[in-house]
């Protein structure tokens, strides 16, 4: 923190030459972060799914319970390890295409709409992220009925087996929430009675038979009563829980930030622009590649509190709730500390004297994006930002970075706006065609 303040003091308070170079600062190496950081895919996706489910209490734990059910059924019907893995991962993100509260809640009706557009939209969104492209088709068809074998194909394409199993697990969790009792045997019998009415028309018979076997497992029912999403993930066996890179985590955060902005009052590319500009500025002051990625992730997730529609009071308590929910992702405790500070401190009070450099960089990126949203030319907007912050403790550093790299910052903002707009146009086309 002191070192970062010294860097800021190195910049004169007068205008900075476009040819001047920022001083080098010493931060921990990439190897240092590799040694202290282990991020697992399953727990990360489960935590993200749990965070998204905060949109409405009725969604609570739906994604992780569906993944838990799917993992058991997949083993019982002898899915290959690769099929099991894809089914579980797809289950953790299967309703990600619900970009408003109504589309999130519609699938919670047992008798679903086979052409529900949230599956189409979710597939499109997953295709946007390289890590999730193998899951895209599974999610696309996860509401396809078996139809006595006719569901083997849909829209001229072969439906993945994982889609049919995911549909069964998804509907089973919906039924469970509607018919849960204190006695597991009673729950199992009640569910089987309803499921049997859909044999061969909605579901493959082997899935119902597998659940008939599973319903006698007392441990399965004890887990299903848990209110802790980690309990479900611990019980998903036989699926390789890959360690992912910071680049993978950045991509996951990118997808989550798009969802965040659909539920916030911001422009649709606000969080993505903040993340990318924050990462760009971190690289300009020669932070390590690892720390630059962490700053970008912090910027992408800085507005995550807007997902929590269950509370309406001040942001600090909301941010603390979300921080508590997302902390189990290994290796990002510091990132969520930065996010918490963004939501518990007024933007103009974030001082380089008092806060870590990463916090200040994210705050600067927020100011830049807010300025670029003003209906002026981008150059005028950034000039206004510099003038407006002349009495701010961050002014010297803000002015130096923004003035020196204004053209690159504007390019990042414009490219991000175009990319997100293109994605939203595709989503609108899918919505209108459904």
C-alpha positions, 0 to 999 in steps of 0.5 A: 500500500505504501509502495503504491502511494510512492508510485502516485507521488512520482507523477507530477500534479501537472499534465503528463506527457503522452510519451512518459512511462509509468515507474516500475513497481515491485509486486509478487511474481507469477510463481508466487501466486501459482504457489498459493492458488488452487481453484477447482472447477466444480466448487467455482461453478457451484459457488457461481450458481449459488450466487446467481440463485440469489435472484429469487429465494425460490431458486435457492440451491436449484442448480447444485441440487440438480447437479447432485441428482444428475451425478447419481443418476448418471452413474446408475445408468452407466454414463462414461466418466466424460458423460458424467462430467459434462452432465454435472457441469451443464447442470450447474449452469443449465438455467444461466439463460434466464436473464430476467426474473420471469424467465428464471422462475418459469422452469420451476413449474413441473409441466415445462414449456419444451421450447423455453427460450432460456435454454436457447439463450443459455446455449448462446451464452455458453458458446461465448466462453471457450471453457463452456462450449462443450456444454452449450448443446447439452444446455440447448436441449435440456428441456427436450422431451423423450417422446417415446424416442422421438426426442432423440432428434430435435430441430434436425440435430441429435440431442445429447444423451446428457440433455435428456438426463439433465432434463430428468434431474431438473424436473426431479428437483422441481418435483422435490421442492413441491412435494418434500416431506420430513420422511424420505420414503414418503418423498420418494414414493410421491415423486415416483408416482408423478414421474411414472406418468411421464415414463417414455413420453417425458423421460427415458424409462431407465432414468426413472428406474435408476431413481427408483433404486436411488430413492431407497438410499437414506444418505441421498435424502439426508444430503437433499435436506441440506441448506449448504451448497458445499454439501452437494458438491462434496457428494459428487463423486467420480467427476474429475474436479479440474484445477482451472487457471486464472484465465479460466476464472476470468472467463467465468467471471466475464459470463457472470458479469454479463448476467450481473448487468442484466439485473442491474441498472447499468448499461449492458456492458458496464461490468465487462468494461470496468473489468477490462479497463481495470486489467489494462491499467494494471498491466500498464503499471507493470503488475504481474500477469497473475495480478493483472488477471485478478484485478480484471476479475475484481472489476468484472464482479464489482457490481455483483451485489445487484444480483441479490433481489431479496434485500433492498437496504444499503449495499454494505450488508448485501455485499457482505452476504455475497462475500460470504457466499462466494468465499469458498472459491479457493484463491479469490478471497482478496478479490472479494475483499476488493469488491466489498470495499467498492460497495462499502466505500463511496467512490470519491473516498477511495484513496490510494493512501488507505487502500490497496492498489488493486482497489484503486485501479478498479475504482478508477476503471469505474469512474472511467466507464461512468464518464464514457457513458455520458452523452459526449464524445469519449475524448470529452468524457475523459477530459471531464473526468480528469477535471472533475477529480481535481480535488480528489485524492486519486486525482494525480494517479487518475489523471496520469493513467487516463491522460496517457492511455486515453486512446487505448481506454476508449478502444477497449470501451468501444470494442466491449460495447460492440461485443456485448451488443452483438451478443444481445442482438443474437439473444433477442433474435433467439427470444423472438424465434422461440 
